[in-house]
Amino acid sequence: MKIFVGAVLAAACAQPVLACDFCAVYSATEAQGNSGKGFFAGVAEQYTYFDTFQSGGHDQPNPDGEHLNSLISQAFIGYNLNNRFGLQFNLPVIYREWSALPEGSRVHGSEVGLGDALLVGNARLYKKRSIDYTFNWNGMAGVKFPTGNSHFLKPDLDDIAAGIGGHDLALGTGSYDGVIGTDIFLRWKKIFGTAGAQYNIRSEGTFGYQFANELSWNGGPGVYLALKDDYTLSLQAIVSGEYKQEDTIHGVATDDTAITSVFLGPQISFTWGSNLSANVGADLPMSIKSSGDQIVPTFRLHAAVTWRF
């Protein structure tokens, strides 16, 4: 298949008018590790700022002046066995800092450490390419390991503030969890679109605490601002969201852990040759509905860099 792709690429590049677009799109998908045998590695960052207080799913004044900063840095390395199958290992490092003023007494703290590691296998389910058209469909499945510290899930620990509980601060779930997902990429000339979904299947972890199964998704339309033989630059509007019901403790549902959210924001992506891929973006909440008293995201920032060897 690698020879076939190379032959198609060579044929496209032999046509001066269409060469730039097709070669650049091929380079973009290669840099993201979508084709060919070899190693890839990178880092992904997500910063989330929480200071919007909700009670019963509605925004309310922040009673304790509380906020939470969350920075998740994911280092990852992977290997594509061939142009259809690959493996990837993610190891997150999480930093959380919080502050609140319950009952007039300032509470402040921070926590840093490893999160739950993820080993995932991915497969290309379908691919079709022409000079003007590209369609990729991928699937993935994996397992999360309880490498993150979950001591904040102890039932005898008091909540930090009205909207900040132990489940917000724990670096890990304390459980082995399954992960499945799928994504698609569709391009017509300089216009493209993406869509993806991931489902986390949780099991009971330490202290009898079990995070609820969680569905997350994202996607949206984009346009290539530059399509050159050696680099690409694109702009995309990303709609993303999550759905999670109540967590449980020894099978009994909690009352302040369910959430349904929708975010919208721009993302800029850049590739250089067939090796480097990078993106940066921002997410603003369009709709958030949470149960009980919770502090929810006010905005998110994210960035990632991938290098394919």
C-alpha positions, 0 to 999 in steps of 0.5 A, a space after each residue: 500500500 505504501 508503494 501505491 500511495 507513493 505511485 499516486 503521489 508521484 503521478 499527482 506531482 507530475 501535474 504542475 497545476 495540481 501538484 501543490 495541493 495533493 502533495 501538501 495534503 499527503 504531507 499533512 496526513 503523513 505528519 499526523 501519523 496516518 500512513 506508513 511504518 515508523 515511530 512518532 512522538 509528541 506532546 499535547 497540552 490542555 489548560 482549563 480555567 474554572 471559575 463559573 459556579 453552577 447550581 442545579 445546572 444554572 450559572 450562579 454567583 460564585 459563593 466562595 470565590 473559588 477557582 481551579 486551574 488545570 494543566 494536563 501535559 500528555 507525552 506520547 510515543 507510538 509506532 505504526 506497524 504498517 499503513 493500517 495498524 499502529 500502537 500509541 502510549 500516552 503518559 499525562 502529567 497533571 498540575 492543578 491549583 485551586 483557591 476558595 474562601 469558604 466561611 471567610 477562611 482562604 483555602 489554597 492548594 496545588 497538586 502535581 503528578 502523573 495521571 492515568 496512562 493509556 495504551 491504545 491501538 488504532 486501525 485505518 478502517 477505510 481510505 480513499 484519495 484522489 487529487 481533489 478528494 480525501 476520505 480517511 476513517 479510523 478506529 481505536 481501542 485501548 486501556 487506561 491504567 491507574 497510574 495517577 494518584 487518587 487519594 482525593 477520592 477518599 470518602 472521609 475528605 471534605 469538599 474544598 469548597 461548594 463547587 470543588 470536590 475530591 473528584 475534581 482534584 484527583 489525578 487518577 481514577 484508581 481503576 482500569 478503564 476501557 477506551 474506544 473511539 473513531 474519527 474521520 477526515 474528509 477533504 474536497 480541494 482546500 475545504 475539509 472537515 473532521 469528526 471524532 468520538 471517544 467513549 470511556 468505559 469505567 470500572 470501580 476503583 480505589 475507595 469504591 469510587 467509580 467514575 461514570 462512563 463518559 462520551 466526548 466528541 469533536 469536529 468541524 469544518 476547516 480550510 487550508 490557508 496555504 498548501 505548499 509542497 513543503 508545508 500546510 497551514 489550516 484554520 478550523 472551527 471546532 465544536 466539542 462536547 462531553 456527556 457524563 452521568 453521576 459517579 458512584 461510591 460503592 454503587 450509590 450515585 453522587 449528586 454533583 458529578 454529572 455534566 453535559 457540555 458543548 464548546 466552540 472555538 478556532 484551531 490553527 494547524 501547521 505541518 512541515 514536510 511529512 514529519 512535523 505536525 502542530 496545532 493550537 486552539 481555544 474552546 469557549 463554552 456554548 452550553 454547560 449543564 451540571 448536576 448539584 453544585 459544581 465549578 465548571 470551565 470558563 475557557 480552555 486552551 490546547 496545543 499539540 506537536 507531533 514528530 514522525 521519524 
